[in-house]
Structure formats: structure tokens, C-alpha cells
């Protein structure tokens, strides 16, 4: 009987860990985000270089990354400007100034979305190759009652 209770307790803890992990993995934009892990420092540096080249300001400045080799955690901005992480080799990005960036536009169009009627399933109509999802962070109201703000998949999916 004790072994059965122990097995049930272990399964319950395992399921809770998965649920909490999934919760943090899917929260984005100004909220707590699970760090994106990279197996090597080189892949971390390459990702930061690509974010800089693509001028992905919010992701370069804010998105938490982690290197599996030494468990360093932070944003590309933090890695580039902190003397604690100079050995990682993340370069400063001259195209991005995290301290003087414009205020983010939290309207549906500012988030890259459009107001539209939901599908029969309550989601966004899938058109073309881009996967579309409901943008829940929009601060403006739809022009027609019951419309939803639909946007394309973001950089880190």
C-alpha cells in the first residue's frame, strides 16, 4: 500500500512540473517567459547576432536566453553589456538601443494583428503559410462586437 501511494505522489508531482513548465513556456510579451535554452555558447552568440541583424528589438533586449554549457541566463542585451558574461562573446548591437526604444503599441494593429470575425471553432482563419493565433494582449476594442484580434506566429514559437 505504501509503494502505491509513493508512485501516485511521484506521478502527481511529475504532472504538476509539466503543467507549470508549459505555463511559463507559452507566456509572452511583457510577462514572465521561460528561457530559450541553447546547447552551446556558439549557438547562443549566433542567435544574438541574428536578432541584432534582424533588428528584433524586444527579443534582443528582453527575451531570456540560457546557455546549457554554463547555465548563464539573461537577454542578449544583458550578455553583451554585463562584465560578468564577457567570456560568452555576445557582441553589442549598434542597431539596437534598449534604453531609448519607443513605447510599444499595444493596439491590435500595433501588435501586428487585424480585427476579424472568429471561425466556427472560435479561432483565427488560417490563410497562407503563416499560422495565425488570437492576440489577447490588444488594449483597443474591436470595431464590431465579438471580433477577435488575429496575428501571425511570433519569432519564438
Number of C-alpha atoms within 10 A of each C-alpha: 5 7 8 9 10 11 10 12 12 12 12 11 11 11 12 12 12 10 12 10 12 12 13 14 15 12 12 15 11 10 8 14 17 18 16 17 17 17 13 13 20 14 13 23 20 13 17 26 18 13 20 22 13 12 15 15 18 16 19 25 21 17 21 19 25 21 21 15 11 11 13 16 17 20 21 27 24 19 24 21 15 11 9 11 15 12 10 16 14 23 16 17 20 9 12 20 14 14 7 7 11 8 6 9 12 13 18 22 15 12 18 17 19 19 20 17 18 16 11 8 7 11 15 22 17 13 9 7 7 11 13 18 18 20 20 11 14 20 12 11 14 17 10 10 9 11 15 26 26 26 21 19 14 12 8 9 7
